[in-house]
Amino acid sequence: MPVKIPDQLPSREILEKENIFVMTEFRAMRQDIRPLRLLILNLMPTKEITETQLLRKLSNTPLQIEIELLQMESYTSKNADPEHLESFYTSFGSVCDKHYDGMIITGAPVENLEFEDVDYWEELCEIMEWASKNVHSTFHICWGAQAGLYYHYGIQKHPIGSKLSGVFRHVALKPQSPFFRGFDDEFYMPHSRYTEVLESDILAVDELELLSVSDEAGVFAVKSRDNRHIFITGHPEYDADTLALEYFRDIEKGLPIDMPKNYFPGNNPDAAPFVHWRAHAQLMYSNWLNYYVYQAAPYDLHSIN
């Protein structure tokens, strides 16, 4: 089944060329079905790229999904096309009276700032508090995961010292969890961040369950025991070239940046990266949608509390 998107969203053409099944609003109106309602709070500067990455991961399930894109009212993106935001994004004031089966909060390139120093922190707190009562399950990514862990559970982030960038081996600590259904004993995922959350801090909170760690990248997957919050410290949605683009961007800026680990074949930045995370990343999003959203959310979304 498809992901339902606005008729003119630029991601539509890219996804259709990849034979990914998307459905326009016009066609979806002719189906007698209640789709899953998902809200994506996109905090990344490259809005259209992130939209496409996430829609690609959400599309490969037997579920029809209706997507809304959310932007911050208290912050004006410096990199996004204003016409694109005006055409396809909504504001919190427009959705605060609604209910959703699921929500995704993306990462953001602000991890070196204290949470309270982020321009839109107060609005983000308002959205996260609202989501606790109006969204059945929220999927937090990278800095979005750190922000959620801090806001809901008081867990601090800690500087690593240098940027953690690369593709790292992970293991599932709870392989019996539906979140890892179909996973191999080990799997690889991309990371790109300057800060981390500590395993000891997660284990100290009874309401949280540590699901997966990496020897090199640390804590990877955490969820609340009521399944209402999923926290992923990496970027399973990343394309093959995303880490490369970030690396070359940082080099051009003159930043002291190391080459992404376990990424370029032979550590040759001129070589095309070899993707070995795509299948598990797809399965991760599919498992979240199936076991924590579709099978768990009430049919009447107004009964969420």
N, C-alpha and C positions, 0 to 999 in steps of 0.2 A: 504494500500500500504506500501511498505517496506522502510527502510533506506538502502541506498546503501553504503557499506563499503568495504575496501580492503579485498581480499579473505582470508588472513591469520591473520587478526586482532584478538587478543585473546578474545576480547569482544564478538565475533561472537558466540562462543560455549556457553558462559554464557547466552546470549540473546535467542538463539535457545532453550535451555533447559527450558526457561521461556515461551516458545511459542510466543516469540516476533518475528515478521516477519522482517527479514533482508535479503538483497539481495547482492550477491557478484558482483564484477565488471564484471565477466565473463557472468553472467546471464543478468545483466542490459544492456550490450551491444546489446542484442538481442531484446530490447524493443524500439519501435519508440515513444518516449516521451521525452519532456524536463523536467528533474527533477529539483526540487528546489536545488540550489547550496548553501550550508551552510559551513562556515568556523568556526572552533572552536579553539580559542586561549586558550590553556590549561596552566594556570599558577600554577595549584595545584601541590604539590610535589608528590602526589599519582596519577600519570598520568592514569594508566590503570583503577583504580577504578573510577576516575572522568569520563573517556571516557564512561565506562559502564553505569554510572548513567545518563549521558546526552543522550546517545543513547536510553536508555530505555524510557526516557520522549519524545523523538522526534519521536518515532516509531509508536505511536498509533493514526495515522491520515490516511485519505484516500489519502495522498500525497506521491509521490516518492521523496526521498531526497538524494542528493549526498553530502557526508561529506568529508571535508578535515581537517586534524589536523595540527595546526600551533604551533611551538615552537619559543622561543626567540633565536636569533643569538648571542646576547650580554651576555648571561648567560647560564652556564652549570648546569643543574639540578643535585643535589647531591643524589637524591633518585631514579630517574628513571633509568631503564635499558637502557644503551647506544644503544644496539642492537634494542630495541623496538623503540626508537626515530629515529634511522637511517632508520628503515624499514617503519615506518608509519607516521612520521612527516615531514613537509616541513618547509622551512624558508620564511621569509617575502620577501627576494629577489626573490623567486620563484613564489610568488603570486601577487606581486605588480602591475603587468600589467593585472591582471584579475579583473572580476567583480562578485559579489555574491548577491544572493537574501537576505541572512541573515548571521549574524555573532553572535557568543557567545563569550564573554570575561569572563572567570571564575574568581573566587576569588583567593586569594593568602595569605599565612600566613605572611604578611609584614605590617599589619595595624598599628603596633606601630612605624614604621619608617615614617619620613616625605616623601612625595611622591618623592621629588627630590633626596632623599638618597637611593632609591631603585635601585639596580644595573642596571636594564634594563629600567629605567624610560624614558630615551630619545628615546629608540627604541619603547616603548609602545606609547609614544606621536606620533611618526611618524606613527605607525599603526592606531591609533585612527583618526588622521587627514586624512590618506588615506581612511579609512572606510567611512568617511563622504561623500566622492565623489565616492566610488566604491562599497559600500554595501547599500542595500535599507533600512534594519532595523537591528540594533545591540542590542542584549540582554546582559546587563551587570549584573554580579552576585557578591554580597557581596563587597569585596575590589575592584573588577572590576567596580562595580557601583560607589563606592566612587571615584575611579580614574577617571572615565568618567565624573562624575559631577564636579570634580575639573578641569579637563583639558578643558572641553567644556564651563563651566559656572562659574568657579572660586569659587565653593562652597567648603569650608573647611570641613574636618572631625574633630571630637572632641573626646578626650579620655573619656571613660565611667567611669574608675576607677578600675573596675574589669571586668573580661570577662563576656560578655552576652552569655549565653549558655542555650539552652532549646527549647521548642516548645510553641509558644505563640499565643494567640487569636488575630485575626485581623478583621477589618471591611473595607468594600469598601466605600470610600468617593464618588466615582462616579460609583454607581452600574449599571448605564445605559451604561457604557463604554463597547465596545466589548471585552476588556481585561478580564472583569469579567462575560462574558456571561455564564450562567449555574451555577454560584457560589451561595452558600447559603448566608444568611445574615451575618454570621460570619464564619470564617475559621481559621485553624491553620497551622503554618509554622515553620520550624526550623530556629534558628539563632545561629551563632557561631562567635563572634567578640569582639574586645576590643575598638572599636571606633564607632561613629555614625555621621550621618548628621542631622541637625536640621530642624524641620518643618518650622520655621520662615525663614530660609535661602532659602528653596525651594520656599516658597510662594512669596519671594521677587523677583524672576526671572520670568518675564512675559512669557518667552518661555517654561516654565516647567509647568506641571500639576501634582499635588499631587493626587494619586489614592487610596492609602491605608495606614493606620497607625495601630499601636498596642498600647494599654495603657502601656504595659510593655516594648515592644521592640522599640517603636518610629516609625519613618518613615520606611515604607516597600516598597511601589511601587510608582515610579515616571516615567513619560514619557515626552518626548518633544512634543510640540503641533503639530509638523509636523509628529509625529509617527516614526521618524527615529531612536530614541533612547529610550530604555526601561531600567530602573534602578531598580534592586531588591536587597534590602540590606540583605536578608536572603539566605537560601540554600534550595529552594524547591526540588532540585534534590537529596537531601541526602537519603541514605538508612536507614533502621530501626536502624542499629547498629552504624551509623557513629558518632553520638554524644557520644555514649558510648566509642567507640574506642579512640576518642579524649580525653575524660575525663580520662580514665585509662592511656593513654600516658602521659598526664600532671601530673597525680599523680606519675607515675614512675620517672618523671623528677624532682620531688620535688617542683613543681610550686604551688603557693597558689591559688588553683582552687576550686570553688564551684561546687556542683553537678548540672547537667543540670536541669532546672526547668520544671515541668509538663511533665516529660519524663519517669523516672523509676516508675513503679507502686508501690505506697506506699513509694516512695523515697528509695526503696531498690535496690541498684546497682547490686545485684545478680539476680534480676528479669528481664526478657526479656522486652524491651520497647514495649509499645503499640502504633502502628502507627495510627495517625489520621490526616495525612496531604497528604497521597499519592494521593487520588482522585483529590483534588484541585490542587496539584502540576502538575499532568498530564494534567488537564484542562487548567492550565495557559500556559503551553508550546504549547498545541494544539491551544488555542486562538491566541497566538502570531503568530504561523505559518500560521494559516488560515486568520486572519483579518489584520495582519500587514506585512506579507510577501507574501503569495500566492495571495491574492486578491488585493494587492497594488503594488507589484513589477512589472515593465514593462517586457514584454516578451523578448524584446531585452535589455539585461542587460547593454549594452554599452551606453544606453540612461540615466543611472543613473548619477546624478550630484548633 
